[in-house]
Amino acid sequence: MKKKDLEIWIKNLSNEEKEIMKLRFGLNGEEPLTMKEISFKLGKKVSNVNFIEINAIQKLRELLFIK
């Protein structure tokens, strides 16, 4: 997968989803964070961060299969 493609797909996510995906997978060139670290950083429950990540991944999967 090319970085350019990933950037295009990420644009289809909400701001919250983008932030979580960038933190979770280190898309900003930083080390990936754990769910617990992300939840602390964003002031959200781990379960909420997990739910948002799952929804974002589902959206990205749908984009992959549409094109």
N, C-alpha and C positions, 0 to 999 in steps of 0.2 A: 504494500500500500504506500502510495506517495504522500508526503507531508501535505502537498497542495490539495490532494483529494480529501484528506482528513479535515483540513481547515474549511473546505467548502461544506462538508457534512456537518461539522460542528456548528456552523452558522445557523443551522436549522433547529438548534436546541434553544431553550429558554436561557436567560442569563444565569439563573441558578444551576441549571443542568450543566452549562458550559463550565462554570466555576468548579463544580464538583468533579467533572470529568478531567479537567486540567490538573486539579490537585491529586486526584486518585491515580492517574496514569502518568504524571510528570510531563504533561504536554507543554509546559512552559520552560522546559529544559532543567527543571528541578527534580529532586528525588520524589518519587511517588509517596503519597501519604496513606496511612491506614484510615479506615473508617472512623476510628476513635479520634485520631488527630484532626481529621476534617471536621468532625462534629464539634470538637472543642474550638477549632479556629472559627467556624461559622456560627457557633452558638446554637446548634441544632442537636436533636437527639440522634444517636447512631442509627436507629431504625428509620428516621426520616431521611437521613443521608443515603442509606441503603435503598430506600424506596425510590428516591430521585435518581440514583445511579441506574437502577434497573429500568426505569422508564426511559432514561436517556439512551441506554444501550439498545432497548427495543426500537426506539425511533431510528437509531443509526442502522440497525439491521434491516428495517423496512426500506430505508433509503438505498441500501446496498442491493436489495432484491428488486427494487423498482427499476434501477438503471441497468 
